[in-house]
Amino acid sequence: LLQVTSSFKLNEFFCKCPDFTKTSHLLDFRLITAVQAVRDYYQMPVYITSSYRTLFCNAKSGGAHNSYHLTGRALDFSCPNLNSRIKEDILAKSKLYTLLRSIGINGFGFSDCFIHFDVRTTGSIHDSSFALGYDVWYYTSSR
């Protein structure tokens, strides 16, 4: 299996939708770079829970009708026992936040069970350190 970073193989990022029948799909490489950065920062395993989604899978998971998952520009992951710390570090604009923003992560979603990253090009929260704004939201129910 193709190793795409020092910690991840390509198949870890492959679509998990049961109706997906193709042999490949798009996924923005900045997302792969970002989860490797999280892995390196904490020196703990990171598990990809969702990347590219089909329309059916997106609807079944409660995704937004215009979800970045539908175009391979988002992924969800979990880092057991560290999700809360990762959230706190991002919200505190730690070194991890700065690194993720420099990679191109501009969307951050937080749940008790997973963290969402996306590479949106617009955001409602201004940060003078970066040309693009960013967004943060919280999932009210875990998927």
C-alpha positions in Angstrom: 0.0 0.0 0.0 1.2 3.5 -0.9 2.8 5.4 2.0 1.8 9.1 1.6 3.4 10.5 4.8 5.7 9.1 7.4 2.6 7.9 9.4 -0.2 7.4 6.9 -0.9 5.0 4.0 -3.2 6.2 1.2 -5.9 3.7 2.0 -6.5 5.4 5.4 -7.9 8.4 3.5 -10.1 6.4 1.1 -13.8 6.9 1.0 -15.6 4.8 3.5 -19.1 5.2 2.0 -20.8 1.9 1.3 -22.1 3.1 -2.1 -18.7 4.3 -3.4 -17.6 2.0 -6.2 -14.8 3.9 -7.9 -11.1 3.1 -7.5 -10.0 6.7 -6.7 -11.3 10.1 -5.6 -10.0 13.6 -5.0 -8.7 14.6 -1.6 -6.8 17.9 -1.1 -3.3 17.0 0.0 -3.3 19.8 2.5 -5.6 17.7 4.6 -3.2 14.8 4.6 -0.4 17.2 5.5 -2.5 18.7 8.4 -3.3 15.4 10.1 0.3 14.4 9.8 1.2 17.7 11.5 -1.3 16.8 14.3 0.3 13.3 14.6 3.8 14.8 14.8 2.8 17.5 17.2 1.3 15.2 19.8 3.2 12.0 18.9 0.0 10.1 19.1 -2.0 8.0 16.6 -4.6 9.8 14.5 -7.5 7.9 12.9 -9.3 9.2 9.8 -13.0 8.7 10.3 -14.3 10.5 7.1 -12.8 12.0 4.0 -14.5 12.2 0.6 -18.3 11.4 0.8 -20.9 10.4 -1.7 -24.2 12.3 -1.7 -25.9 9.3 0.0 -23.2 8.9 2.6 -23.2 12.7 3.3 -26.9 12.8 3.9 -26.8 9.6 6.0 -24.1 11.2 8.2 -26.0 14.4 8.7 -23.6 16.4 6.6 -24.4 19.9 5.2 -25.9 19.9 1.6 -22.8 21.8 0.5 -20.3 19.9 2.6 -16.6 20.2 1.7 -16.5 16.4 2.1 -18.4 16.1 -1.2 -15.5 17.7 -3.1 -12.6 16.1 -1.2 -11.8 19.3 0.7 -12.6 18.1 4.2 -11.8 15.3 6.6 -12.8 14.2 10.1 -10.4 12.4 12.4 -10.1 11.3 16.0 -7.1 11.2 18.3 -8.4 9.2 21.2 -8.0 10.9 24.6 -6.6 14.0 22.9 -9.6 15.5 21.0 -10.3 18.0 23.8 -6.7 19.0 24.0 -6.5 19.5 20.3 -9.6 21.6 20.4 -8.2 23.7 23.2 -4.9 24.2 21.5 -6.6 25.3 18.3 -8.9 27.7 20.1 -6.0 29.1 22.0 -4.2 29.8 18.7 -1.2 27.7 19.8 1.7 26.7 17.6 -0.5 23.9 16.2 -3.1 26.4 15.1 -0.5 28.5 13.4 0.9 25.5 11.6 -2.5 24.3 10.5 -3.5 27.7 9.2 -0.2 27.9 7.3 -1.0 24.6 5.7 -4.4 26.0 4.5 -6.8 24.7 7.2 -9.4 27.4 7.5 -12.4 25.4 8.9 -12.4 23.7 12.3 -15.3 21.7 13.6 -15.4 20.1 17.0 -17.3 17.1 18.4 -16.7 14.9 21.4 -15.9 12.1 19.0 -14.0 13.7 16.1 -12.4 16.9 14.8 -13.2 18.3 11.3 -10.7 20.2 9.1 -11.4 21.7 5.8 -9.6 24.0 3.3 -12.4 26.6 2.8 -11.3 29.9 1.2 -13.6 32.1 3.2 -14.2 32.5 6.9 -16.1 34.8 9.2 -13.4 35.1 11.9 -10.6 37.5 11.1 -7.0 36.7 12.0 -4.5 39.4 11.0 -1.7 36.8 10.8 -3.4 35.2 7.8 -4.9 36.6 4.6 -8.0 34.4 4.8 -10.5 34.3 7.6 -11.4 31.0 9.3 -14.5 29.4 10.9 -15.0 27.4 14.0 -18.2 25.4 15.0 -19.3 22.8 17.4 -21.4 19.7 16.5 -24.3 19.4 18.9 -24.6 15.7 18.5 -21.8 13.3 17.8 -21.7 11.4 14.5 
